[in-house]
Amino acid sequence: MQGLPPRRQPSESVAAIREQAAVSRDRKASAPGQQTLPDLSARAHSLESQDDTMTQPSVTQEGSTQAGSKTPVRPFQAPDAPEAELTELRRRISATRWPERETVADASQGVQLATMQKLARYWATDYDWRKCEAKLKALPQFITEIDGLDIHFIHVPSKHQGALPLIVTHGWPGSIIEQMKIIEPLTNPTAHGGKASDAFHLVIPSIPGYGYSGKPSSINDGWDPVKIARAWVVLMKRLGYSAFVAQGGDWGAVITEQMGLLAPPELLGIHTNMPGVFPNDINNAAFSGAPAPSGLSADEKLAYERVQFVYQKGIGYGYQLGLRPQTMYGIADSPVGLAAYFLDHDARSYALIARVFDGQSEGLTRDDILDNVTITWLTNTALSGARLYWENKLGYFNAKGISIPVAVSVFPDELYPAPRSWAERVFPKLIHYNKVEKGGHFAAWEQPKLFSEEVREGFRSLRQ
């Protein structure tokens, strides 16, 4: 079982291994020939385990484990969707009762009828979920229980010595599908224009209520970004990593910043492509609809205007789901309703997706988009994922007060382009800031090459 601690070596002591791990953490990376971070921490974890090692269960289905096993981590394989479910999905798509066309020539009233009808035709006739299912099955996946809830995650260790452990978190309306394109570039950089020293051991969890993770319930609720951040630290330590970094966009950015606020000693730094940089007074002014404050630079004014548009016109779903997520029965019952709701995340992302269904292939494909919607449909997680908005009590875009090292990548079609001036002000240990040539809110999904290059560069200084 990849990534789990090796068996105890008789000549090793816990104290010695801890000392080695501390030295490696201080140096941020191992030089060639030295023991890698995960191996050091894994051996320490193994020595402290009553079983000397975690044993591998012989089953691969969620919720199952080998009789008598004490392992906290269970192998998992994405289930085969019953053919009857896929047939029913296509039937529901074809049976959609369509409304009249929007009364304007643009998308100002929402997702346009022509776009949705093109999507529905492709989804009902040519789209093949089995292709995505096969890709998922090829990835090493696991389940572990944290705070009473099953957490699903992909765990792909790199073959390269000295690889840096990295946990990457998706957002909404998202899933692990968003990160599948970055697995190879980050774990095997030499095959993708990078160096062996750029490699990462990659962990990609499903947020509680999303995909194959468990759904929070009335007896196990409170899964807000703070609780998830704590769980991610538990997860990385459980995998044997005594030093690691974290990355996120959308909800993943909010969760990753909360990890930065927690600042556990194992967390070396974070990378975000949706940084919370707005000073509170400026964020509040934008939310209120007030004109831009005087004295802002050109970059700051642009960021202000863009985030003000988001607050006023761009995140209606955020208000709805934050107030009454359970009311959204329609997106749990109608696949076309679910797809339309997912497409309407923000104006720039929607424009990209609409182009895809007009035959343009920049960034995303039709299959990319429908893979993400279909996994949500098949797991019936539209509402359980939406409840994260209801649980959240934090601001999305305001500065949080993070003191550990932070790397920032600004993609031009993000909700707002974070200005360097604000990034330097709110992140006292800003180790990387770069404006990327293209890409938007779902950068890992849309521009995996550029995104992977940014992650490598962003964390490079923490390896030295």
C-alpha positions as CSV (number, residue, x, y, z in Angstrom):
1,M,0.0,0.0,0.0
2,Q,1.7,3.2,-1.2
3,G,2.4,6.0,1.2
4,L,1.9,4.0,4.4
5,P,4.7,3.6,7.0
6,P,7.2,0.8,6.4
7,R,7.9,-1.8,9.0
8,R,10.1,-0.9,12.0
9,Q,13.8,-1.3,11.6
10,P,15.3,-2.8,14.8
11,S,18.2,-0.4,14.9
12,E,16.1,2.7,14.8
13,S,14.9,4.7,17.8
14,V,12.0,7.1,18.0
15,A,14.2,9.9,19.4
16,A,16.7,9.5,16.6
17,I,14.1,9.5,13.9
18,R,12.4,12.6,15.4
19,E,15.7,14.3,15.4
20,Q,16.3,13.4,11.7
21,A,12.8,14.6,10.8
22,A,13.3,17.9,12.6
23,V,16.6,18.5,10.7
24,S,14.9,17.7,7.4
25,R,12.0,20.0,8.2
26,D,14.3,22.9,9.2
27,R,16.2,22.4,5.9
28,K,12.9,22.3,4.0
29,A,14.0,19.4,1.8
30,S,16.5,16.5,1.7
31,A,19.6,16.7,-0.3
32,P,20.3,13.9,-2.8
33,G,21.1,10.7,-0.9
34,Q,19.3,11.8,2.3
35,Q,16.1,10.3,3.7
36,T,13.0,12.0,2.3
37,L,10.5,13.8,4.6
38,P,7.7,11.2,4.3
39,D,10.0,8.3,5.0
40,L,11.3,9.9,8.1
41,S,7.9,10.8,9.4
42,A,6.5,7.5,8.4
43,R,9.2,5.6,10.3
44,A,8.5,7.7,13.4
45,H,4.8,7.0,13.0
46,S,5.5,3.3,12.6
47,L,7.6,3.1,15.7
48,E,4.9,4.8,17.8
49,S,2.2,2.5,16.4
50,Q,1.3,-0.5,18.5
51,D,1.1,-2.5,15.4
52,D,4.6,-1.4,14.1
53,T,2.9,-0.7,10.7
54,M,-0.5,-0.1,9.2
55,T,-1.7,-3.3,7.5
56,Q,-3.5,-3.3,4.2
57,P,-7.1,-4.4,4.2
58,S,-8.0,-6.9,1.4
59,V,-11.2,-5.1,0.4
60,T,-11.6,-2.0,-1.6
61,Q,-15.2,-0.8,-1.0
62,E,-16.1,2.2,1.1
63,G,-17.2,1.4,4.6
64,S,-15.4,-2.0,4.6
65,T,-12.2,-3.1,6.2
66,Q,-10.5,-6.4,6.9
67,A,-11.8,-8.2,10.0
68,G,-9.6,-7.5,13.0
69,S,-7.6,-4.8,11.2
70,K,-6.6,-1.8,13.3
71,T,-5.6,0.4,10.4
72,P,-7.1,3.9,10.3
73,V,-6.7,4.1,6.5
74,R,-8.6,1.8,4.2
75,P,-8.1,1.4,0.4
76,F,-11.0,2.6,-1.7
77,Q,-12.0,2.1,-5.3
78,A,-14.5,4.3,-7.1
79,P,-17.6,2.2,-7.5
80,D,-19.0,1.1,-10.8
81,A,-22.1,3.2,-11.5
82,P,-25.0,0.7,-12.1
83,E,-26.0,0.8,-15.8
84,A,-29.6,1.4,-14.7
85,E,-28.5,4.6,-12.9
86,L,-26.8,5.9,-16.1
87,T,-29.9,4.9,-18.2
88,E,-32.1,6.8,-15.7
89,L,-29.8,9.8,-15.8
90,R,-30.1,10.0,-19.6
91,R,-33.8,9.5,-19.4
92,R,-34.2,12.4,-17.0
93,I,-32.0,14.7,-19.2
94,S,-34.1,13.9,-22.2
95,A,-37.3,14.5,-20.3
96,T,-36.3,18.0,-19.2
97,R,-39.2,20.5,-19.3
98,W,-37.6,23.5,-20.8
99,P,-38.6,27.1,-20.0
100,E,-38.8,29.8,-22.6
101,R,-35.6,31.5,-23.8
102,E,-34.2,34.4,-21.8
103,T,-35.5,37.8,-22.8
104,V,-32.0,39.4,-23.3
105,A,-29.2,38.7,-25.8
106,D,-26.6,38.1,-23.1
107,A,-26.1,36.0,-19.9
108,S,-27.3,38.7,-17.6
109,Q,-30.4,36.7,-16.6
110,G,-28.4,33.5,-16.0
111,V,-27.3,30.4,-17.9
112,Q,-28.7,30.7,-21.4
113,L,-31.2,28.2,-22.9
114,A,-29.1,27.5,-26.0
115,T,-26.1,26.6,-23.9
116,M,-28.1,24.2,-21.7
117,Q,-29.8,22.5,-24.6
118,K,-26.4,21.9,-26.3
119,L,-25.1,20.5,-23.0
120,A,-28.2,18.3,-22.5
121,R,-28.0,16.9,-26.0
122,Y,-24.4,15.9,-25.6
123,W,-24.9,14.6,-22.0
124,A,-27.9,12.4,-23.1
125,T,-26.4,10.9,-26.2
126,D,-22.6,11.1,-26.6
127,Y,-21.1,11.6,-23.1
128,D,-19.6,8.5,-21.5
129,W,-19.2,8.4,-17.7
130,R,-17.3,5.1,-18.0
131,K,-14.2,7.0,-19.3
132,C,-14.0,9.2,-16.1
133,E,-14.8,6.2,-14.0
134,A,-11.8,4.3,-15.5
135,K,-9.5,7.3,-14.8
136,L,-10.7,7.4,-11.2
137,K,-10.2,3.7,-10.7
138,A,-6.6,4.0,-11.9
139,L,-5.7,6.3,-9.0
140,P,-4.8,5.2,-5.5
141,Q,-7.7,6.2,-3.3
142,F,-8.4,5.7,0.4
143,I,-10.9,6.3,3.1
144,T,-10.1,7.3,6.7
145,E,-12.4,8.3,9.6
146,I,-11.7,11.7,11.2
147,D,-14.0,13.1,13.9
148,G,-16.6,10.4,13.1
149,L,-16.8,11.0,9.4
150,D,-15.3,9.1,6.5
151,I,-12.9,11.2,4.5
152,H,-12.1,10.1,1.0
153,F,-8.8,11.1,-0.6
154,I,-6.4,10.4,-3.5
155,H,-2.9,9.7,-2.4
156,V,-0.2,9.6,-5.0
157,P,3.4,9.5,-3.7
158,S,6.1,10.6,-6.1
159,K,8.9,8.3,-7.2
160,H,11.4,11.1,-6.7
161,Q,13.5,11.3,-3.6
162,G,13.0,14.4,-1.5
163,A,9.5,15.0,-2.8
164,L,7.5,17.5,-0.7
165,P,4.2,16.4,0.7
166,L,1.3,18.5,-0.6
167,I,-2.4,18.5,0.2
168,V,-4.6,20.2,-2.5
169,T,-8.3,21.0,-1.8
170,H,-11.0,21.6,-4.4
171,G,-13.9,24.0,-4.2
172,W,-17.6,24.3,-5.1
173,P,-19.1,23.4,-7.5
174,G,-16.3,21.0,-7.6
175,S,-14.8,17.7,-6.6
176,I,-11.6,15.8,-7.0
177,I,-12.2,15.9,-10.7
178,E,-10.8,19.5,-10.7
179,Q,-7.4,18.2,-9.6
180,M,-6.9,15.1,-11.7
181,K,-5.0,16.9,-14.4
182,I,-2.3,18.1,-12.0
183,I,-1.5,14.7,-10.5
184,E,1.1,13.7,-13.1
185,P,2.8,17.1,-13.4
186,L,3.2,17.5,-9.7
187,T,4.2,13.9,-8.8
188,N,6.3,13.2,-11.9
189,P,7.7,16.6,-13.0
190,T,10.5,15.3,-15.1
191,A,7.9,14.0,-17.6
192,H,6.3,17.5,-17.7
193,G,9.1,20.0,-18.1
194,G,10.2,20.1,-14.5
195,K,13.0,18.8,-12.4
196,A,13.0,15.8,-9.9
197,S,13.6,18.4,-7.2
198,D,10.2,19.9,-8.0
199,A,8.3,16.7,-7.1
200,F,5.4,16.4,-4.6
201,H,3.8,13.6,-2.7
202,L,0.2,14.5,-3.5
203,V,-2.9,14.2,-1.3
204,I,-6.3,15.3,-2.8
205,P,-9.2,14.9,-0.3
206,S,-12.9,15.2,-1.0
207,I,-14.4,17.9,1.2
208,P,-17.0,16.4,3.7
209,G,-20.3,16.1,1.9
210,Y,-18.7,16.0,-1.6
211,G,-18.0,13.0,-3.8
212,Y,-17.0,9.9,-2.0
213,S,-16.5,11.5,1.5
214,G,-19.1,11.0,4.1
215,K,-22.0,13.4,4.5
216,P,-22.2,15.4,7.7
217,S,-25.5,14.7,9.6
218,S,-27.5,16.0,12.5
219,I,-25.3,13.9,14.8
220,N,-22.0,14.9,13.1
221,D,-22.4,18.4,11.9
222,G,-20.3,21.6,12.2
223,W,-18.1,20.7,9.3
224,D,-17.1,24.3,8.5
225,P,-13.8,25.4,6.9
226,V,-12.1,25.6,10.4
227,K,-13.0,22.0,11.2
228,I,-12.0,20.8,7.8
229,A,-8.7,22.5,8.1
230,R,-8.1,20.7,11.4
231,A,-9.1,17.4,9.8
232,W,-6.6,18.0,6.9
233,V,-3.8,18.4,9.4
234,V,-4.9,15.1,11.1
235,L,-5.0,13.4,7.7
236,M,-1.5,14.5,6.7
237,K,0.0,13.4,10.0
238,R,-1.9,10.1,9.8
239,L,-0.2,9.5,6.5
240,G,3.1,9.9,8.2
241,Y,4.1,13.3,7.0
242,S,5.9,15.4,9.6
243,A,6.3,18.3,7.2
244,F,4.0,19.3,4.4
245,V,2.5,22.2,2.4
246,A,-1.1,23.0,1.4
247,Q,-2.8,24.5,-1.7
248,G,-6.4,25.5,-2.5
249,G,-8.7,27.6,-4.7
250,D,-12.4,28.5,-4.0
251,W,-13.4,26.7,-0.8
252,G,-10.0,25.1,-1.0
253,A,-8.4,28.5,-0.6
254,V,-10.6,29.3,2.4
255,I,-9.8,26.0,4.0
256,T,-6.1,26.3,3.2
257,E,-5.9,29.7,4.7
258,Q,-7.5,28.3,7.9
259,M,-4.7,25.8,7.9
260,G,-2.4,28.7,7.7
261,L,-4.1,30.4,10.7
262,L,-3.9,27.2,12.7
263,A,-0.1,27.1,11.8
264,P,0.6,23.6,13.0
265,P,4.4,23.0,13.2
266,E,4.2,20.5,10.4
267,L,2.8,23.0,7.9
268,L,5.7,24.7,6.1
269,G,3.6,27.1,4.0
270,I,0.5,27.5,1.8
271,H,-0.2,28.4,-1.8
272,T,-3.5,30.0,-2.9
273,N,-4.9,31.1,-6.3
274,M,-7.8,32.9,-4.5
275,P,-6.1,34.8,-1.7
276,G,-8.0,36.6,1.0
277,V,-6.2,40.0,0.6
278,F,-8.9,42.6,1.0
279,P,-8.4,44.8,4.1
280,N,-11.6,44.6,6.2
281,D,-12.6,48.2,5.6
282,I,-12.2,47.9,1.9
283,N,-14.0,44.5,1.8
284,N,-16.9,45.9,3.7
285,A,-17.2,48.9,1.4
286,A,-17.2,46.6,-1.6
287,F,-19.9,44.5,0.0
288,S,-22.0,47.5,0.7
289,G,-21.9,48.8,-2.9
290,A,-20.1,52.0,-2.0
291,P,-17.8,53.6,-4.6
292,A,-14.2,52.7,-4.6
293,P,-12.3,54.5,-1.7
294,S,-10.0,57.3,-2.8
295,G,-6.3,56.6,-2.8
296,L,-6.4,53.1,-4.3
297,S,-3.8,52.2,-7.0
298,A,-5.0,51.1,-10.4
299,D,-4.6,47.4,-9.5
300,E,-6.4,47.9,-6.2
301,K,-9.3,49.7,-7.8
302,L,-9.6,47.0,-10.4
303,A,-9.7,44.3,-7.6
304,Y,-12.3,46.4,-5.7
305,E,-14.6,46.8,-8.8
306,R,-14.3,43.1,-9.6
307,V,-15.1,41.9,-6.1
308,Q,-17.9,44.4,-5.8
309,F,-19.5,42.9,-9.0
310,V,-19.1,39.5,-7.4
311,Y,-20.9,40.6,-4.3
312,Q,-23.7,42.3,-6.2
313,K,-24.2,40.1,-9.3
314,G,-21.9,37.1,-9.1
315,I,-22.6,34.8,-6.2
316,G,-26.4,34.5,-5.9
317,Y,-25.9,30.8,-5.2
318,G,-23.7,31.7,-2.2
319,Y,-26.5,33.7,-0.6
320,Q,-29.1,31.0,-1.4
321,L,-27.0,28.1,-0.1
322,G,-25.8,30.1,2.9
323,L,-29.4,30.7,4.0
324,R,-31.5,27.8,2.8
325,P,-29.6,25.0,1.2
326,Q,-32.2,22.4,2.0
327,T,-34.7,24.2,-0.2
328,M,-32.7,23.3,-3.3
329,Y,-34.5,20.1,-4.0
330,G,-34.6,20.9,-7.7
331,I,-30.8,20.4,-8.2
332,A,-31.0,17.0,-6.4
333,D,-33.9,15.9,-8.7
334,S,-33.1,17.3,-12.1
335,P,-29.7,16.7,-13.7
336,V,-30.2,19.6,-16.1
337,G,-31.1,21.8,-13.1
338,L,-27.9,20.7,-11.3
339,A,-25.7,21.4,-14.4
340,A,-27.2,24.8,-14.9
341,Y,-26.6,25.7,-11.3
342,F,-23.0,24.5,-11.4
343,L,-22.4,26.5,-14.6
344,D,-23.6,29.7,-13.1
345,H,-20.6,30.0,-10.7
346,D,-19.3,33.3,-11.9
347,A,-19.4,35.4,-15.2
348,R,-15.9,34.6,-16.4
349,S,-16.1,30.9,-15.7
350,Y,-19.5,30.7,-17.3
351,A,-18.3,32.4,-20.5
352,L,-15.5,29.8,-20.7
353,I,-17.9,26.9,-20.3
354,A,-20.4,28.3,-22.8
355,R,-17.6,28.6,-25.4
356,V,-16.8,24.9,-24.8
357,F,-20.3,23.9,-25.9
358,D,-19.9,26.1,-29.0
359,G,-16.9,24.0,-30.1
360,Q,-14.0,25.9,-28.5
361,S,-11.6,23.8,-26.5
362,E,-9.4,26.2,-24.6
363,G,-8.9,25.0,-21.1
364,L,-11.9,22.8,-20.5
365,T,-13.7,20.2,-22.6
366,R,-17.4,19.1,-22.6
367,D,-16.3,15.9,-20.8
368,D,-14.4,17.9,-18.1
369,I,-17.5,19.8,-17.3
370,L,-19.9,16.8,-17.3
371,D,-17.5,14.6,-15.3
372,N,-17.8,17.1,-12.5
373,V,-21.6,17.3,-12.7
374,T,-22.0,13.6,-13.1
375,I,-20.0,12.6,-10.0
376,T,-22.1,14.9,-8.0
377,W,-25.3,13.4,-9.5
378,L,-24.2,9.8,-9.0
379,T,-23.2,10.4,-5.4
380,N,-26.3,12.5,-4.7
381,T,-24.1,15.2,-3.0
382,A,-25.6,18.4,-4.5
383,L,-27.2,19.4,-1.2
384,S,-24.7,17.8,1.2
385,G,-21.9,19.8,-0.6
386,A,-24.0,23.0,-0.6
387,R,-24.4,22.9,3.2
388,L,-20.8,24.1,3.5
389,Y,-22.1,27.6,2.7
390,W,-24.6,27.3,5.5
391,E,-21.9,26.1,8.0
392,N,-19.4,28.8,7.0
393,K,-19.1,31.9,9.3
394,L,-16.0,33.3,7.6
395,G,-15.5,36.0,5.0
396,Y,-14.3,34.7,1.6
397,F,-12.0,37.4,0.3
398,N,-10.9,39.4,3.4
399,A,-7.5,39.2,5.0
400,K,-7.3,36.6,7.8
401,G,-4.0,37.3,9.5
402,I,-1.8,34.5,8.3
403,S,1.8,34.6,9.6
404,I,3.3,31.5,8.0
405,P,4.9,31.5,4.4
406,V,2.3,32.1,1.7
407,A,2.6,31.9,-2.1
408,V,0.1,33.6,-4.4
409,S,-0.7,33.0,-8.0
410,V,-3.0,35.5,-9.8
411,F,-4.9,34.1,-12.8
412,P,-6.4,36.9,-14.9
413,D,-10.0,35.6,-15.0
414,E,-10.2,34.8,-11.3
415,L,-13.1,36.5,-9.4
416,Y,-10.7,39.4,-8.7
417,P,-7.0,39.9,-9.5
418,A,-5.3,40.2,-6.1
419,P,-2.9,43.2,-6.1
420,R,0.7,42.7,-5.0
421,S,0.4,45.6,-2.6
422,W,-2.4,44.0,-0.6
423,A,-0.7,40.5,-0.8
424,E,2.5,42.0,0.7
425,R,0.5,43.8,3.4
426,V,-1.6,40.9,4.6
427,F,1.0,38.1,4.1
428,P,4.1,39.2,6.0
429,K,5.9,36.1,4.8
430,L,4.9,36.3,1.1
431,I,7.4,34.0,-0.6
432,H,5.9,34.1,-4.1
433,Y,3.6,36.4,-6.1
434,N,3.0,36.1,-9.8
435,K,0.4,37.2,-12.4
436,V,-0.2,34.3,-14.8
437,E,-0.9,34.9,-18.4
438,K,-4.2,33.1,-18.7
439,G,-6.7,31.1,-16.6
440,G,-9.5,31.6,-14.3
441,H,-11.2,30.5,-11.1
442,F,-10.8,26.8,-11.7
443,A,-7.1,27.1,-12.6
444,A,-6.0,23.6,-11.8
445,W,-8.8,22.2,-13.9
446,E,-8.6,24.7,-16.7
447,Q,-4.8,25.4,-17.0
448,P,-3.0,22.4,-15.3
449,K,0.3,23.2,-16.9
450,L,0.5,26.8,-15.8
451,F,-1.0,25.9,-12.4
452,S,1.5,23.1,-11.8
453,E,4.4,25.5,-12.7
454,E,3.1,28.0,-10.2
455,V,2.8,25.5,-7.4
456,R,6.4,24.3,-8.1
457,E,7.7,27.8,-8.1
458,G,5.6,28.9,-5.2
459,F,7.0,26.3,-2.8
460,R,10.5,26.1,-4.2
461,S,12.1,28.3,-1.5
462,L,10.7,26.0,1.2
463,R,12.7,23.1,-0.1
464,Q,16.1,24.8,0.4
